[in-house]
Amino acid sequence: MEGYVRCVLIMFEAFVLVCLISNPTLCHTLQDIEGPYSSRRVCTERAYEIASELPSYLPMYIPKQYMCMEQPKGTRI
């Protein structure tokens, strides 16, 4: 298709691994519902925000790790 330029925009989606305090081998992955984000920095800030709010929502769990996964979004200009 002539006249089109394909641009790939990279977005980032936040995930936080949380584990049960009394059994650290029982873990779950929380996926952020507010993203995706336009930069890894903003995604990381969101992951830390999720971790800091965890005691309010899941008091028996602790955050172990986070990951900001790239989500390519293709558009045509």
C-alpha positions as CSV (number, residue, x, y, z in Angstrom):
1,M,0.0,0.0,0.0
2,E,1.8,3.1,-1.2
3,G,1.5,6.3,0.6
4,Y,1.2,4.7,4.1
5,V,3.9,4.7,6.8
6,R,3.5,2.2,9.5
7,C,4.4,3.4,13.0
8,V,4.7,1.2,16.0
9,L,4.0,2.9,19.3
10,I,5.3,1.1,22.3
11,M,3.1,1.2,25.3
12,F,3.7,-0.4,28.7
13,E,1.4,-2.4,30.9
14,A,2.0,-2.9,34.7
15,F,1.9,-6.2,36.5
16,V,2.6,-6.8,40.2
17,L,3.4,-10.2,41.7
18,V,1.9,-10.5,45.2
19,C,2.4,-13.4,47.6
20,L,0.5,-14.6,50.7
21,I,2.4,-13.5,53.9
22,S,1.7,-16.8,55.7
23,N,2.7,-18.9,52.6
24,P,5.1,-17.0,50.3
25,T,4.9,-19.8,47.6
26,L,1.2,-18.9,47.0
27,C,1.4,-16.0,44.7
28,H,-0.9,-14.1,42.2
29,T,-0.2,-11.6,39.4
30,L,-2.1,-8.4,39.5
31,Q,-2.7,-6.7,36.2
32,D,-3.2,-2.9,36.2
33,I,-6.6,-1.8,34.8
34,E,-5.7,1.8,34.3
35,G,-2.9,1.4,31.6
36,P,-1.3,1.0,29.2
37,Y,1.2,3.8,29.7
38,S,3.3,5.7,27.2
39,S,6.6,5.3,29.0
40,R,8.4,2.7,31.2
41,R,8.9,5.4,33.9
42,V,5.1,6.1,34.2
43,C,4.4,2.3,34.2
44,T,7.0,1.8,37.0
45,E,5.4,4.6,39.1
46,R,2.0,2.9,38.7
47,A,3.4,-0.5,39.7
48,Y,4.9,1.1,42.9
49,E,1.5,2.8,43.5
50,I,-0.3,-0.6,43.3
51,A,2.3,-2.1,45.7
52,S,1.8,0.8,48.2
53,E,-2.0,0.4,48.1
54,L,-1.9,-3.4,48.5
55,P,-2.4,-3.5,52.3
56,S,-5.8,-1.6,51.9
57,Y,-7.1,-4.2,49.4
58,L,-5.3,-7.4,50.1
59,P,-3.8,-7.1,53.7
60,M,-2.7,-10.7,53.8
61,Y,-0.4,-10.3,50.7
62,I,2.9,-8.6,50.1
63,P,4.3,-7.3,46.8
64,K,7.3,-9.3,45.5
65,Q,8.1,-8.0,42.0
66,Y,6.7,-5.8,39.3
67,M,7.1,-5.9,35.5
68,C,6.2,-3.3,32.8
69,M,5.5,-5.3,29.7
70,E,5.8,-3.8,26.3
71,Q,2.6,-3.7,24.3
72,P,3.2,-2.7,20.7
73,K,0.3,-0.7,19.1
74,G,0.4,-0.4,15.4
75,T,-1.1,2.6,13.6
76,R,-1.2,4.0,10.1
77,I,-0.4,7.6,9.3
